[in-house]
Amino acid sequence: MGVLARADAASIAARLDDAPALPAHSRLRGPETGLVMARGRQGGDGAPFNLGEVTVTRCSVRLADGTVGHAYVAGRDARQAELAAVLDAALQDPAARPALLAAVIEPLAAEQAARAARDAARAAATRVEFFTMATMR
């Protein structure tokens, strides 16, 4: 679900072209957009505080066989939330799971890992070593 939550609707839809057809579904809830309070902790273990509100879209669907799928995604992309919910439900089927993982989830995860590595390399290029601080410890 984390991979689907980080991918945009266009990326998911593009990967679904190579995947088995998704089963028919009906909406149980949404897609609905609302706000969620994000909380933080100073230093990672301090007292919690309200950091701010985050826009979230949620969706719940039911497949014809009764399987239910849910998705919560950051932002206002209703299509992404619905696709993620349908995939959540479809991935619960042991017969369809391997094909969906290979065609949709694994390529999206690889794209996200490559993007994270590229961003980390770009950030590492700007790192500055302060020798005076390193030698004083």
N, C-alpha and C positions, 0 to 999 in steps of 0.2 A: 504494500500500500504506500510505503514511503516513496518508492520509485514513481508510482502513478501520481502521487500528490505533487512531486517536483517537476513532472513533465507537463508540457502544455497540451491542449486538446489537439492541435495540429500534429504534434509528434506522435501522440497515441493513435490518432486516426490513420496516419501514414503507416504505422507498424501493423495496424489491423488489416491493411490491404493484403499482407502476406500471411495472415493468420486464418485459422478456420473461422467460419461465420459465427458471430455471436448469437446466442439463443434469443428468442423473442422475450421481451420483458414488459412489465407494467410498473409505473411509478407508484411507490408507496408514500413517499414524501419528497417534495422538492422537484427540481433543485431550488433551494432557498438560500439567500444571502443574508448574513447577519454579522454581528460583531462578537468577538471573544476577547476577554481581558487577558493580556499576556503579563505574566508575573516573572520577576527576576529575584536574584539574591546577590547581595554585595559580596564579592569574593567567592561566590559559589556556595558558601555555607552560612552566610549571614541571615539576618531576618528577611523574610520575603517582603517585596514591595510591588505595587502595581506599576508596570513599565509603560503600558499603553494598550490601546485597542487594536485588534487585527481583524481585517475583513476576511470572513470565511464563508465558503459555499458548501452546503451539504446536500446529499441526495441518497435516497434509499429506493431500491428496486426489488421486485420479485420476479423470478423466472417462471416459466410455465410449469416446471416441476416443483415449485414451492420454495426453492432456494432463495435466500434473501442476501443482498449485497448492500454495503454501506460505503460511503466515501465522504471525507471532509478534505477540502483543498483550500489553501490560502488564496485570497483574491475573489473575483467576481465571475469566474469562468464557469457558467452553468453546464456547458457542453463537456468540459473536462471532468466535472463532478459526476455527471451522469455516466460517461464512459468508464470512469474509475469504479463506480458502483456496479455497473454491469460486469466489468472484468473481475471485481471482487467476488461476485456471485458465480461467474463462470469458472473461476479458478478453484472453486470448492468441489467441482466435479473431477474425480480422479482420472477419468478418461480424457478430458479436455485439457487438464492442467499442464502436462509436458509440452504439448504443442503451443499453448498460449505463453508459457514461460520462455520457450525458445524463440517464438516469433515476436513477442511484444516486450516482456519484462526484461529479459537479458540484454537485448540491444539498447533499450532505454537506459538500463543501469550502466552499460558500457559507455554510452554517450555522456552520462552524468559524471562518471568517474574520470573520463578524459577531460571534461570541462573543468572539474575540480582540480585536476593535476595541472592543467594549463594555467588556471588562476593562481594556484599556489606557486608555480614557477615564476609567473609574472610578479607576484608579491615578493618572492624571495630575491628577485633581481634588485629590489629597492632597499633591501636590508642594509643597515649601517652598523658596523662594529665599532664601538667606542672602546679603544684599547685602554684608556685610563681607568674606566670603570671595571674592565675585565681584570686588570692587574692589581687593583686595589682589594680584591676579595681574598 
